[in-house]
């Protein structure tokens, strides 16, 4: 199992697997319902066992970065007064 970026923790049906990606696991589709990858600063990835490659090739998941806090700037042509 591969993730971009590497270092994600993997859970099978809510049970955390020792180690982090890249990781070699044997997953029985009949027993495992959900695979979850988590990495701080990134959105979780959830994959069902049915989505695993049928040919046994490694599962590769790209995690999406969660943007950090930012600044909101509001410009208005109207006068704004603080209350």
ABEGO torsion letter per residue (X at the ends): XBBOBBGBBBBBGGBBBBEBOBBBBBBBAAABABBBBBBBGBBBBBBBAAABBAAGBBBBBBBBBBBBBBBBBBBBABBBBBX
